[in-house]
Amino acid sequence: MWISPEFKVYLVKEFRRLKDDEAVRQSREWSFQRTLAKVNYRIHTDAIQEHLVPPELTKAQIHFVYASEADLLNVALFGKTAAQWRKANANLPGNMRDHASLEQLVVLSNLESLNAVLIHQALPASERLRQLNAIAIMQIRSLLVATSVKRLSAPRKPR
């Protein structure tokens, strides 16, 4: 770089361009992940509203019902509640879902839909948690195997 000022300018501009491209890709990926996590949210909240929220509850009590169902999904998938995650990760911004992998968000979306079905079937929370956890384990395994097979089968670049 000290020999050619033109090359130095080129290198700095190219580095900036690469960093900007990386930021755009990460922003799109984060947005996609969050959108994916919300796909079945409405189905899930409607089932909670119809079957688990009696009309005589206060706003605070209603909020607790929704939070309990969110934590049921968190425990089924992540093995801990949102409060437990926040306590263990106080230095991280956001919530556990903001730090979830793409595979976990896919499974979370599936669990929201499945929990809605189980709520409509009037299954107690303990039984729903048992079933959702078994499904989460199965789906995560399947997705992780598919991801590692895809990585293994990708052509390698020559060195």
Backbone as JSON Lines, residues from 0, in Angstrom:
{"i":0,"aa":"M","n":[0.83,-1.2,0.0],"ca":[0.0,0.0,0.0],"c":[0.87,1.26,0.0]}
{"i":1,"aa":"W","n":[2.03,1.2,0.61],"ca":[2.88,2.4,0.66],"c":[3.55,2.68,-0.68]}
{"i":2,"aa":"I","n":[3.59,1.68,-1.55],"ca":[4.19,1.88,-2.87],"c":[3.21,2.56,-3.82]}
{"i":3,"aa":"S","n":[1.93,2.2,-3.73],"ca":[0.94,2.71,-4.68],"c":[-0.24,3.34,-3.95]}
{"i":4,"aa":"P","n":[-0.35,4.66,-3.93],"ca":[-1.5,5.3,-3.29],"c":[-2.82,4.91,-3.95]}
{"i":5,"aa":"E","n":[-2.81,4.66,-5.27],"ca":[-4.03,4.25,-5.96],"c":[-4.52,2.89,-5.45]}
{"i":6,"aa":"F","n":[-3.57,1.99,-5.23],"ca":[-3.93,0.67,-4.71],"c":[-4.48,0.79,-3.3]}
{"i":7,"aa":"K","n":[-3.9,1.66,-2.48],"ca":[-4.4,1.87,-1.12],"c":[-5.84,2.36,-1.15]}
{"i":8,"aa":"V","n":[-6.13,3.34,-2.0],"ca":[-7.49,3.87,-2.12],"c":[-8.43,2.76,-2.6]}
{"i":9,"aa":"Y","n":[-8.01,2.0,-3.59],"ca":[-8.81,0.88,-4.08],"c":[-9.1,-0.11,-2.96]}
{"i":10,"aa":"L","n":[-8.07,-0.46,-2.2],"ca":[-8.21,-1.44,-1.12],"c":[-9.19,-0.94,-0.05]}
{"i":11,"aa":"V","n":[-9.07,0.31,0.34],"ca":[-9.96,0.88,1.35],"c":[-11.41,0.89,0.83]}
{"i":12,"aa":"K","n":[-11.62,1.31,-0.42],"ca":[-12.97,1.34,-0.99],"c":[-13.56,-0.06,-1.08]}
{"i":13,"aa":"E","n":[-12.75,-1.01,-1.5],"ca":[-13.24,-2.4,-1.63],"c":[-13.59,-2.98,-0.26]}
{"i":14,"aa":"F","n":[-12.76,-2.69,0.73],"ca":[-13.04,-3.17,2.08],"c":[-14.35,-2.59,2.58]}
{"i":15,"aa":"R","n":[-14.57,-1.29,2.36],"ca":[-15.82,-0.64,2.75],"c":[-17.02,-1.28,2.05]}
{"i":16,"aa":"R","n":[-16.88,-1.54,0.76],"ca":[-17.96,-2.16,0.0],"c":[-18.3,-3.54,0.55]}
{"i":17,"aa":"L","n":[-17.27,-4.33,0.85],"ca":[-17.5,-5.67,1.41],"c":[-18.2,-5.6,2.77]}
{"i":18,"aa":"K","n":[-17.79,-4.68,3.61],"ca":[-18.42,-4.53,4.93],"c":[-19.88,-4.08,4.78]}
{"i":19,"aa":"D","n":[-20.14,-3.18,3.83],"ca":[-21.53,-2.75,3.59],"c":[-22.38,-3.91,3.09]}
{"i":20,"aa":"D","n":[-21.85,-4.7,2.18],"ca":[-22.57,-5.89,1.67],"c":[-22.87,-6.86,2.81]}
{"i":21,"aa":"E","n":[-21.9,-7.08,3.66],"ca":[-22.08,-7.99,4.81],"c":[-23.17,-7.47,5.74]}
{"i":22,"aa":"A","n":[-23.18,-6.18,6.0],"ca":[-24.2,-5.59,6.87],"c":[-25.59,-5.75,6.28]}
{"i":23,"aa":"V","n":[-25.72,-5.56,4.98],"ca":[-27.02,-5.71,4.31],"c":[-27.49,-7.16,4.4]}
{"i":24,"aa":"R","n":[-26.58,-8.11,4.15],"ca":[-26.94,-9.53,4.23],"c":[-27.39,-9.9,5.64]}
{"i":25,"aa":"Q","n":[-26.66,-9.46,6.64],"ca":[-27.02,-9.78,8.02],"c":[-28.35,-9.15,8.4]}
{"i":26,"aa":"S","n":[-28.6,-7.95,7.93],"ca":[-29.86,-7.28,8.21],"c":[-31.03,-8.04,7.59]}
{"i":27,"aa":"R","n":[-30.86,-8.5,6.34],"ca":[-31.9,-9.28,5.68],"c":[-32.15,-10.59,6.4]}
{"i":28,"aa":"E","n":[-31.06,-11.26,6.8],"ca":[-31.2,-12.54,7.5],"c":[-31.93,-12.36,8.81]}
{"i":29,"aa":"W","n":[-31.59,-11.31,9.57],"ca":[-32.25,-11.07,10.85],"c":[-33.73,-10.8,10.61]}
{"i":30,"aa":"S","n":[-34.05,-9.98,9.62],"ca":[-35.44,-9.66,9.31],"c":[-36.2,-10.92,8.91]}
{"i":31,"aa":"F","n":[-35.59,-11.76,8.1],"ca":[-36.23,-13.01,7.68],"c":[-36.48,-13.91,8.88]}
{"i":32,"aa":"Q","n":[-35.5,-14.01,9.77],"ca":[-35.65,-14.85,10.95],"c":[-36.8,-14.37,11.82]}
{"i":33,"aa":"R","n":[-36.89,-13.07,12.04],"ca":[-37.96,-12.54,12.89],"c":[-39.31,-12.71,12.21]}
{"i":34,"aa":"T","n":[-39.39,-12.51,10.91],"ca":[-40.65,-12.69,10.18],"c":[-41.09,-14.14,10.28]}
{"i":35,"aa":"L","n":[-40.14,-15.05,10.11],"ca":[-40.44,-16.47,10.2],"c":[-41.0,-16.83,11.58]}
{"i":36,"aa":"A","n":[-40.43,-16.24,12.61],"ca":[-40.89,-16.53,13.97],"c":[-42.32,-16.06,14.2]}
{"i":37,"aa":"K","n":[-42.77,-15.09,13.42],"ca":[-44.12,-14.53,13.61],"c":[-45.18,-15.19,12.75]}
{"i":38,"aa":"V","n":[-44.8,-16.11,11.88],"ca":[-45.73,-16.68,10.9],"c":[-46.99,-17.26,11.56]}
{"i":39,"aa":"N","n":[-46.82,-18.08,12.55],"ca":[-47.98,-18.73,13.18],"c":[-48.42,-18.05,14.47]}
{"i":40,"aa":"Y","n":[-47.87,-16.87,14.74],"ca":[-48.19,-16.15,15.97],"c":[-49.69,-15.89,16.11]}
{"i":41,"aa":"R","n":[-50.31,-15.44,15.04],"ca":[-51.74,-15.11,15.09],"c":[-52.59,-16.35,15.38]}
{"i":42,"aa":"I","n":[-52.27,-17.47,14.76],"ca":[-53.0,-18.71,15.0],"c":[-52.89,-19.09,16.48]}
{"i":43,"aa":"H","n":[-51.69,-18.94,17.01],"ca":[-51.43,-19.29,18.4],"c":[-52.2,-18.37,19.36]}
{"i":44,"aa":"T","n":[-52.11,-17.06,19.13],"ca":[-52.79,-16.13,20.04],"c":[-54.3,-16.24,19.95]}
{"i":45,"aa":"D","n":[-54.83,-16.54,18.77],"ca":[-56.27,-16.73,18.65],"c":[-56.74,-17.94,19.47]}
{"i":46,"aa":"A","n":[-55.97,-19.02,19.42],"ca":[-56.33,-20.21,20.2],"c":[-56.29,-19.91,21.7]}
{"i":47,"aa":"I","n":[-55.29,-19.15,22.12],"ca":[-55.2,-18.77,23.54],"c":[-56.42,-17.94,23.92]}
{"i":48,"aa":"Q","n":[-56.73,-16.95,23.09],"ca":[-57.88,-16.07,23.36],"c":[-59.18,-16.85,23.45]}
{"i":49,"aa":"E","n":[-59.38,-17.78,22.53],"ca":[-60.65,-18.52,22.47],"c":[-60.8,-19.55,23.59]}
{"i":50,"aa":"H","n":[-59.69,-20.17,24.01],"ca":[-59.81,-21.32,24.91],"c":[-59.19,-21.15,26.29]}
{"i":51,"aa":"L","n":[-58.28,-20.22,26.46],"ca":[-57.58,-20.13,27.74],"c":[-57.83,-18.83,28.5]}
{"i":52,"aa":"V","n":[-58.46,-17.86,27.89],"ca":[-58.67,-16.56,28.54],"c":[-60.15,-16.38,28.86]}
{"i":53,"aa":"P","n":[-60.51,-16.59,30.13],"ca":[-61.91,-16.33,30.52],"c":[-62.19,-14.82,30.47]}
{"i":54,"aa":"P","n":[-63.44,-14.45,30.18],"ca":[-63.77,-13.02,30.02],"c":[-63.59,-12.19,31.29]}
{"i":55,"aa":"E","n":[-63.61,-12.81,32.46],"ca":[-63.56,-12.03,33.71],"c":[-62.14,-11.66,34.17]}
{"i":56,"aa":"L","n":[-61.13,-12.0,33.41],"ca":[-59.75,-11.7,33.8],"c":[-59.41,-10.22,33.58]}
{"i":57,"aa":"T","n":[-58.5,-9.74,34.41],"ca":[-57.99,-8.38,34.24],"c":[-56.96,-8.37,33.11]}
{"i":58,"aa":"K","n":[-56.54,-7.17,32.68],"ca":[-55.51,-7.08,31.63],"c":[-54.22,-7.75,32.08]}
{"i":59,"aa":"A","n":[-53.85,-7.55,33.33],"ca":[-52.62,-8.14,33.85],"c":[-52.71,-9.66,33.85]}
{"i":60,"aa":"Q","n":[-53.85,-10.19,34.22],"ca":[-54.04,-11.64,34.22],"c":[-54.02,-12.2,32.8]}
{"i":61,"aa":"I","n":[-54.63,-11.48,31.87],"ca":[-54.62,-11.91,30.47],"c":[-53.19,-11.92,29.95]}
{"i":62,"aa":"H","n":[-52.43,-10.88,30.27],"ca":[-51.02,-10.82,29.87],"c":[-50.25,-12.02,30.43]}
{"i":63,"aa":"F","n":[-50.55,-12.39,31.66],"ca":[-49.88,-13.54,32.28],"c":[-50.2,-14.83,31.53]}
{"i":64,"aa":"V","n":[-51.43,-15.0,31.07],"ca":[-51.8,-16.2,30.31],"c":[-50.99,-16.28,29.02]}
{"i":65,"aa":"Y","n":[-50.91,-15.17,28.29],"ca":[-50.13,-15.15,27.04],"c":[-48.64,-15.4,27.32]}
{"i":66,"aa":"A","n":[-48.13,-14.77,28.37],"ca":[-46.71,-14.95,28.72],"c":[-46.43,-16.4,29.13]}
{"i":67,"aa":"S","n":[-47.36,-17.01,29.82],"ca":[-47.2,-18.42,30.22],"c":[-47.15,-19.33,29.0]}
{"i":68,"aa":"E","n":[-47.99,-19.05,28.02],"ca":[-47.98,-19.86,26.8],"c":[-46.7,-19.64,26.0]}
{"i":69,"aa":"A","n":[-46.21,-18.4,25.97],"ca":[-44.94,-18.13,25.29],"c":[-43.81,-18.89,25.99]}
{"i":70,"aa":"D","n":[-43.84,-18.89,27.31],"ca":[-42.81,-19.62,28.05],"c":[-42.95,-21.13,27.9]}
{"i":71,"aa":"L","n":[-44.17,-21.62,27.72],"ca":[-44.36,-23.04,27.46],"c":[-43.61,-23.42,26.19]}
{"i":72,"aa":"L","n":[-43.72,-22.58,25.15],"ca":[-43.0,-22.82,23.9],"c":[-41.49,-22.67,24.1]}
{"i":73,"aa":"N","n":[-41.09,-21.66,24.88],"ca":[-39.66,-21.46,25.16],"c":[-39.06,-22.68,25.86]}
{"i":74,"aa":"V","n":[-39.75,-23.2,26.84],"ca":[-39.26,-24.37,27.57],"c":[-39.23,-25.6,26.67]}
{"i":75,"aa":"A","n":[-40.27,-25.76,25.85],"ca":[-40.31,-26.91,24.93],"c":[-39.14,-26.88,23.95]}
{"i":76,"aa":"L","n":[-38.76,-25.7,23.48],"ca":[-37.72,-25.59,22.47],"c":[-36.34,-25.32,23.06]}
{"i":77,"aa":"F","n":[-36.25,-24.32,23.94],"ca":[-34.95,-23.87,24.44],"c":[-34.58,-24.47,25.8]}
{"i":78,"aa":"G","n":[-35.58,-25.06,26.48],"ca":[-35.31,-25.66,27.79],"c":[-35.32,-24.68,28.94]}
{"i":79,"aa":"K","n":[-35.75,-23.43,28.68],"ca":[-35.81,-22.43,29.76],"c":[-36.82,-21.35,29.42]}
{"i":80,"aa":"T","n":[-37.28,-20.68,30.47],"ca":[-38.22,-19.57,30.27],"c":[-37.46,-18.33,29.83]}
{"i":81,"aa":"A","n":[-38.22,-17.33,29.41],"ca":[-37.6,-16.06,28.99],"c":[-36.86,-15.42,30.16]}
{"i":82,"aa":"A","n":[-37.44,-15.47,31.35],"ca":[-36.79,-14.88,32.53],"c":[-35.49,-15.61,32.86]}
{"i":83,"aa":"Q","n":[-35.49,-16.92,32.76],"ca":[-34.26,-17.69,33.02],"c":[-33.18,-17.34,32.0]}
{"i":84,"aa":"W","n":[-33.57,-17.17,30.74],"ca":[-32.61,-16.82,29.69],"c":[-32.03,-15.43,29.96]}
{"i":85,"aa":"R","n":[-32.92,-14.46,30.29],"ca":[-32.46,-13.09,30.56],"c":[-31.48,-13.06,31.73]}
{"i":86,"aa":"K","n":[-31.78,-13.84,32.76],"ca":[-30.89,-13.88,33.93],"c":[-29.52,-14.45,33.55]}
{"i":87,"aa":"A","n":[-29.51,-15.49,32.73],"ca":[-28.26,-16.14,32.32],"c":[-27.51,-15.33,31.26]}
{"i":88,"aa":"N","n":[-28.21,-14.43,30.56],"ca":[-27.61,-13.68,29.45],"c":[-27.87,-12.18,29.59]}
{"i":89,"aa":"A","n":[-27.67,-11.68,30.79],"ca":[-27.96,-10.27,31.08],"c":[-27.15,-9.32,30.2]}
{"i":90,"aa":"N","n":[-26.0,-9.77,29.72],"ca":[-25.14,-8.92,28.89],"c":[-25.56,-8.87,27.43]}
{"i":91,"aa":"L","n":[-26.49,-9.73,27.02],"ca":[-26.92,-9.75,25.61],"c":[-28.16,-8.88,25.42]}
{"i":92,"aa":"P","n":[-28.22,-8.15,24.3],"ca":[-29.42,-7.36,24.03],"c":[-30.55,-8.25,23.51]}
{"i":93,"aa":"G","n":[-31.77,-7.76,23.61],"ca":[-32.91,-8.49,23.06],"c":[-33.34,-9.66,23.91]}
{"i":94,"aa":"N","n":[-34.02,-10.6,23.27],"ca":[-34.52,-11.78,23.98],"c":[-33.98,-13.05,23.34]}
{"i":95,"aa":"M","n":[-34.35,-14.18,23.91],"ca":[-33.8,-15.46,23.43],"c":[-34.14,-15.72,21.98]}
{"i":96,"aa":"R","n":[-35.29,-15.27,21.55],"ca":[-35.68,-15.5,20.16],"c":[-34.85,-14.67,19.19]}
{"i":97,"aa":"D","n":[-34.37,-13.51,19.65],"ca":[-33.47,-12.69,18.81],"c":[-32.14,-13.39,18.58]}
{"i":98,"aa":"H","n":[-31.77,-14.3,19.46],"ca":[-30.48,-14.99,19.37],"c":[-30.62,-16.44,18.92]}
{"i":99,"aa":"A","n":[-31.82,-16.82,18.51],"ca":[-32.08,-18.19,18.07],"c":[-31.52,-18.4,16.67]}
{"i":100,"aa":"S","n":[-31.18,-19.65,16.39],"ca":[-30.72,-20.01,15.04],"c":[-31.93,-20.07,14.1]}
{"i":101,"aa":"L","n":[-31.65,-20.09,12.81],"ca":[-32.72,-20.2,11.83],"c":[-33.51,-21.49,12.06]}
{"i":102,"aa":"E","n":[-32.82,-22.59,12.35],"ca":[-33.5,-23.87,12.6],"c":[-34.43,-23.76,13.81]}
{"i":103,"aa":"Q","n":[-33.97,-23.11,14.86],"ca":[-34.8,-22.95,16.05],"c":[-36.03,-22.1,15.75]}
{"i":104,"aa":"L","n":[-35.88,-21.07,14.94],"ca":[-37.02,-20.23,14.6],"c":[-38.04,-20.97,13.73]}
{"i":105,"aa":"V","n":[-37.56,-21.84,12.86],"ca":[-38.47,-22.66,12.05],"c":[-39.28,-23.56,12.98]}
{"i":106,"aa":"V","n":[-38.6,-24.21,13.91],"ca":[-39.28,-25.11,14.84],"c":[-40.23,-24.32,15.74]}
{"i":107,"aa":"L","n":[-39.82,-23.15,16.2],"ca":[-40.69,-22.32,17.03],"c":[-41.98,-21.97,16.3]}
{"i":108,"aa":"S","n":[-41.86,-21.62,15.05],"ca":[-43.04,-21.32,14.25],"c":[-43.96,-22.54,14.16]}
{"i":109,"aa":"N","n":[-43.37,-23.7,13.95],"ca":[-44.15,-24.94,13.9],"c":[-44.81,-25.21,15.25]}
{"i":110,"aa":"L","n":[-44.09,-24.98,16.34],"ca":[-44.63,-25.24,17.68],"c":[-45.81,-24.33,17.99]}
{"i":111,"aa":"E","n":[-45.77,-23.09,17.51],"ca":[-46.91,-22.19,17.73],"c":[-48.17,-22.76,17.1]}
{"i":112,"aa":"S","n":[-48.05,-23.24,15.88],"ca":[-49.2,-23.82,15.2],"c":[-49.68,-25.09,15.9]}
{"i":113,"aa":"L","n":[-48.73,-25.94,16.26],"ca":[-49.09,-27.2,16.93],"c":[-49.71,-26.94,18.3]}
{"i":114,"aa":"N","n":[-49.18,-25.97,19.03],"ca":[-49.75,-25.66,20.34],"c":[-51.18,-25.15,20.19]}
{"i":115,"aa":"A","n":[-51.45,-24.41,19.14],"ca":[-52.82,-23.94,18.89],"c":[-53.75,-25.14,18.72]}
{"i":116,"aa":"V","n":[-53.31,-26.14,17.98],"ca":[-54.12,-27.35,17.79],"c":[-54.34,-28.05,19.12]}
{"i":117,"aa":"L","n":[-53.28,-28.18,19.92],"ca":[-53.39,-28.86,21.21],"c":[-54.28,-28.08,22.18]}
{"i":118,"aa":"I","n":[-54.24,-26.76,22.1],"ca":[-55.13,-25.94,22.93],"c":[-56.58,-26.18,22.53]}
{"i":119,"aa":"H","n":[-56.85,-26.23,21.22],"ca":[-58.21,-26.52,20.73],"c":[-58.68,-27.89,21.2]}
{"i":120,"aa":"Q","n":[-57.74,-28.82,21.39],"ca":[-58.09,-30.17,21.87],"c":[-58.24,-30.21,23.39]}
{"i":121,"aa":"A","n":[-58.07,-29.07,24.04],"ca":[-58.23,-28.92,25.49],"c":[-57.24,-29.76,26.3]}
{"i":122,"aa":"L","n":[-56.05,-29.97,25.76],"ca":[-55.02,-30.7,26.51],"c":[-54.44,-29.79,27.58]}
{"i":123,"aa":"P","n":[-54.15,-30.35,28.75],"ca":[-53.54,-29.53,29.81],"c":[-52.12,-29.1,29.42]}
{"i":124,"aa":"A","n":[-51.66,-28.04,30.04],"ca":[-50.34,-27.47,29.72],"c":[-49.22,-28.49,29.86]}
{"i":125,"aa":"S","n":[-49.28,-29.32,30.88],"ca":[-48.21,-30.31,31.1],"c":[-48.12,-31.3,29.94]}
{"i":126,"aa":"E","n":[-49.27,-31.72,29.43],"ca":[-49.28,-32.66,28.29],"c":[-48.83,-31.95,27.01]}
{"i":127,"aa":"R","n":[-49.28,-30.71,26.84],"ca":[-48.84,-29.95,25.66],"c":[-47.33,-29.77,25.68]}
{"i":128,"aa":"L","n":[-46.78,-29.44,26.85],"ca":[-45.33,-29.25,26.96],"c":[-44.59,-30.54,26.61]}
{"i":129,"aa":"R","n":[-45.07,-31.67,27.11],"ca":[-44.43,-32.96,26.82],"c":[-44.42,-33.23,25.32]}
{"i":130,"aa":"Q","n":[-45.57,-33.05,24.68],"ca":[-45.66,-33.31,23.24],"c":[-44.84,-32.32,22.43]}
{"i":131,"aa":"L","n":[-44.92,-31.04,22.79],"ca":[-44.18,-30.01,22.04],"c":[-42.68,-30.2,22.17]}
{"i":132,"aa":"N","n":[-42.22,-30.61,23.36],"ca":[-40.79,-30.84,23.54],"c":[-40.32,-32.01,22.67]}
{"i":133,"aa":"A","n":[-41.1,-33.08,22.63],"ca":[-40.73,-34.24,21.79],"c":[-40.69,-33.84,20.32]}
{"i":134,"aa":"I","n":[-41.64,-33.03,19.89],"ca":[-41.68,-32.58,18.5],"c":[-40.51,-31.65,18.21]}
{"i":135,"aa":"A","n":[-40.2,-30.75,19.15],"ca":[-39.08,-29.83,18.97],"c":[-37.76,-30.59,18.81]}
{"i":136,"aa":"I","n":[-37.56,-31.58,19.64],"ca":[-36.33,-32.39,19.57],"c":[-36.24,-33.08,18.21]}
{"i":137,"aa":"M","n":[-37.33,-33.68,17.79],"ca":[-37.35,-34.39,16.51],"c":[-37.07,-33.43,15.34]}
{"i":138,"aa":"Q","n":[-37.74,-32.27,15.35],"ca":[-37.58,-31.33,14.24],"c":[-36.18,-30.71,14.22]}
{"i":139,"aa":"I","n":[-35.66,-30.35,15.38],"ca":[-34.31,-29.77,15.43],"c":[-33.29,-30.78,14.92]}
{"i":140,"aa":"R","n":[-33.41,-32.02,15.36],"ca":[-32.49,-33.07,14.86],"c":[-32.57,-33.18,13.35]}
{"i":141,"aa":"S","n":[-33.78,-33.22,12.84],"ca":[-33.97,-33.35,11.4],"c":[-33.37,-32.17,10.65]}
{"i":142,"aa":"L","n":[-33.61,-30.97,11.13],"ca":[-33.09,-29.78,10.45],"c":[-31.57,-29.69,10.56]}
{"i":143,"aa":"L","n":[-31.02,-30.05,11.7],"ca":[-29.57,-29.99,11.86],"c":[-28.87,-31.04,11.01]}
{"i":144,"aa":"V","n":[-29.47,-32.23,10.9],"ca":[-28.9,-33.27,10.03],"c":[-28.95,-32.79,8.58]}
{"i":145,"aa":"A","n":[-30.08,-32.22,8.19],"ca":[-30.21,-31.73,6.81],"c":[-29.2,-30.63,6.53]}
{"i":146,"aa":"T","n":[-28.98,-29.75,7.5],"ca":[-28.01,-28.65,7.33],"c":[-26.6,-29.19,7.23]}
{"i":147,"aa":"S","n":[-26.24,-30.16,8.09],"ca":[-24.87,-30.67,8.03],"c":[-24.65,-31.51,6.77]}
{"i":148,"aa":"V","n":[-25.64,-32.21,6.3],"ca":[-25.51,-32.98,5.06],"c":[-25.31,-32.01,3.9]}
{"i":149,"aa":"K","n":[-26.06,-30.91,3.91],"ca":[-25.94,-29.91,2.85],"c":[-24.53,-29.32,2.86]}
{"i":150,"aa":"R","n":[-24.0,-29.02,4.05],"ca":[-22.64,-28.48,4.15],"c":[-21.62,-29.49,3.67]}
{"i":151,"aa":"L","n":[-21.81,-30.76,4.05],"ca":[-20.86,-31.79,3.66],"c":[-20.87,-32.04,2.16]}
{"i":152,"aa":"S","n":[-22.06,-31.93,1.54],"ca":[-22.16,-32.25,0.13],"c":[-21.83,-31.04,-0.77]}
{"i":153,"aa":"A","n":[-21.66,-29.87,-0.17],"ca":[-21.32,-28.69,-0.98],"c":[-19.92,-28.87,-1.55]}
{"i":154,"aa":"P","n":[-19.75,-28.5,-2.82],"ca":[-18.4,-28.64,-3.42],"c":[-17.4,-27.75,-2.69]}
{"i":155,"aa":"R","n":[-16.25,-28.3,-2.45],"ca":[-15.21,-27.55,-1.75],"c":[-14.37,-26.78,-2.76]}
{"i":156,"aa":"K","n":[-13.97,-25.61,-2.34],"ca":[-13.12,-24.79,-3.2],"c":[-11.69,-25.3,-3.13]}
{"i":157,"aa":"P","n":[-11.0,-25.38,-4.27],"ca":[-9.62,-25.82,-4.25],"c":[-8.76,-24.81,-3.53]}
{"i":158,"aa":"R","n":[-7.74,-25.28,-2.84],"ca":[-6.85,-24.4,-2.1],"c":[-5.69,-23.96,-2.91]}
